[in-house]
Every structure is written in C-alpha cells, then in structure tokens.
C-alpha cells in the first residue's frame, strides 16, 4: 500500500496503521482472562510453529490463508464458532505482527471486537500460561496420503470435514 503521494509504506508503518484500528491489544494475562470470559482465541500460526511450540488450550486453529473466509459472518465457509459480528476475537501469531494485520482485516469485515495478542504466542509462553506441549520427537512422521497430497493439505481437509 502507498500513501496518497505514492510513497510505499514500510512493514512497521503498515503494522502501526493496522494496530491503530484495533480496540486494544491484550497482554497474555488479559487474553487468558478474556478467554475465560468468552473471547474466542484463534491461532493463525503456521503448522510447523504449532508442532514445534505447542498450542494454547481452547484456541481455535485457522490457517492465515483462509482466515477471512472462515471468519466472515456472511461467508458460506464461515467456521461455526463465528456466531456474529459482536464476537470478541483475539488472534494469535508467533510474535504479534501477522496477527495485527489479520485483526485489522477482520475489523473491515465488521468484526468490531477483533484484535490480537500483544507479543503473540511467544509472549504467552514466556508468561508461563498454559500450553499444550508439542508432539514428542519419538512420534513417527506423518505418511503422505494415498492421493499424494501433502500432510498439511490432508490435515486441513480433515479439520474442515470434522467441524
């Protein structure tokens, strides 16, 4: 994106602009409290990051590349947990950059209470908050599906089919 004078924005400027549209960026402790009060936590980290670092208990996992379709209350592909535009949504990425941009996009879809976890999963884990431990190294790697699709695609397909 560029300014009206045609000057492109830096990543920092784009992040600052996105964050300026958010209602707040809760700390890890505030996020835990919000979750206990009914906020929906959505983890948008990559599969590899979740496998290596673990998961936040109760957080919904939605891939970043389909987030808008899965969260748009008017979308036929909306996730069942997205019950309306007044839902309090807190997005989680690894360090809180990608999730700020994504939360600003959800705001544009009318999800006025969408925001992101300040500091991301890294801050959550550093605060000593609950984390579901990653899979152990002793588990065998996933085998490709018979159709030849990657394990990531198979995993996402299974996730959508099981909703």
C-alpha positions in Angstrom: 0.0 0.0 0.0 1.2 3.5 -0.7 0.4 7.0 0.7 -1.6 9.5 -1.3 1.7 10.8 -2.5 2.6 7.4 -3.9 5.3 6.6 -1.3 5.1 2.9 -0.2 4.7 2.1 3.4 7.3 0.1 5.4 6.3 -3.1 7.3 6.5 -1.1 10.5 4.2 1.7 9.1 1.7 -0.9 7.9 1.7 -2.7 11.3 1.2 0.6 13.1 -1.7 1.6 10.9 -3.3 -1.8 11.4 -2.9 -1.6 15.2 -4.4 1.8 15.3 -7.7 0.3 14.1 -7.8 -2.3 16.9 -9.8 -1.8 20.1 -6.9 -2.9 22.2 -4.0 -5.4 22.2 -4.4 -7.5 25.3 -1.4 -8.8 27.2 -1.1 -12.6 27.7 -2.7 -12.4 31.2 -5.6 -10.2 29.8 -6.0 -12.7 27.0 -6.3 -15.6 29.4 -9.0 -13.6 31.4 -10.8 -12.7 28.1 -10.9 -16.3 27.1 -12.3 -17.3 30.4 -15.0 -14.6 29.9 -16.0 -16.0 26.4 -13.5 -14.5 24.0 -12.6 -16.7 21.0 -8.8 -17.2 20.6 -7.8 -18.1 17.1 -4.3 -19.4 16.4 -3.1 -18.4 12.9 0.5 -19.7 13.2 2.0 -22.0 10.6 1.7 -25.7 11.1 5.4 -26.0 11.9 5.3 -23.4 14.6 2.4 -25.1 16.3 4.1 -28.5 16.1 7.4 -27.1 17.5 6.0 -24.8 20.2 2.6 -26.3 21.2 -0.9 -24.9 21.4 -2.9 -22.7 23.6 -5.7 -24.7 25.2 -9.1 -23.9 23.8 -7.7 -21.8 20.9 -9.3 -22.5 17.5 -6.7 -23.1 14.8 -7.4 -21.4 11.5 -4.8 -21.1 8.7 -4.0 -17.5 7.9 -4.6 -18.0 4.2 -8.3 -18.8 4.8 -9.0 -16.7 7.9 -11.2 -14.1 6.2 -13.4 -16.7 4.6 -13.7 -18.7 7.9 -14.4 -15.6 10.0 -16.7 -13.6 7.7 -20.2 -13.9 9.3 -21.7 -13.7 5.8 -19.4 -16.4 4.3 -20.8 -19.8 3.3 -17.4 -21.1 4.6 -17.7 -19.4 8.0 -16.5 -21.5 10.9 -19.4 -22.5 13.2 -17.6 -20.8 16.2 -18.1 -17.4 14.4 -21.5 -16.6 15.7 -21.8 -12.9 14.9 -20.2 -9.6 14.4 -20.2 -8.8 18.1 -17.9 -11.8 19.0 -14.7 -10.9 20.9 -11.9 -12.5 18.8 -8.2 -12.5 19.8 -5.9 -13.6 17.0 -2.6 -15.2 17.9 0.5 -15.5 15.7 4.1 -16.2 16.8 5.1 -12.7 17.8 2.1 -10.4 17.3 2.9 -8.9 13.9 1.0 -11.0 11.4 -2.0 -11.2 13.8 -2.2 -7.4 13.9 -2.6 -7.2 10.2 -5.1 -10.0 10.2 -7.2 -8.5 13.0 -7.4 -5.2 11.1 -8.7 -7.2 8.1 -11.4 -8.8 10.4 -12.3 -5.3 11.6 -13.0 -4.4 7.9 -15.4 -7.4 7.7 -17.4 -5.9 10.6 -15.9 -8.0 13.4 -15.6 -4.9 15.6 -14.1 -6.7 18.6 -11.4 -8.5 16.7 -7.9 -7.8 18.0 -4.6 -9.7 18.6 -2.5 -10.9 21.5 0.3 -8.4 22.1 3.5 -10.3 21.7 1.8 -13.4 20.2 2.4 -17.0 21.3 6.0 -16.1 22.3 4.7 -13.7 25.0 2.0 -16.2 26.1 4.6 -18.9 26.6 7.1 -16.6 28.3 4.4 -15.5 30.7 4.1 -19.2 31.8 0.5 -19.5 30.7 -1.0 -22.9 29.8 0.4 -24.5 26.6 -0.4 -27.9 25.2 3.0 -29.5 24.8 4.2 -30.1 21.2 4.3 -33.6 19.9 7.3 -35.6 21.1 10.2 -36.3 18.8 9.6 -40.0 19.2 6.4 -39.9 17.3 6.7 -41.2 13.7 6.4 -38.6 10.9 3.1 -38.4 9.1 2.9 -40.5 5.9 1.7 -38.9 2.7 -2.0 -39.7 1.9 -2.8 -42.2 -0.8 -4.0 -39.4 -3.0 -0.4 -38.0 -2.9 -1.4 -34.7 -1.2 0.9 -33.3 1.5 0.2 -33.9 5.1 -0.6 -30.2 5.6 -3.4 -30.3 3.0 -4.7 -33.6 4.4 -4.6 -32.2 7.9 -6.6 -29.1 6.9 -9.1 -31.2 4.9 -9.6 -33.4 7.9 -10.0 -30.4 10.2 -12.7 -28.9 7.9 -14.5 -32.2 7.5 -14.6 -32.8 11.3 -16.3 -29.4 12.1 
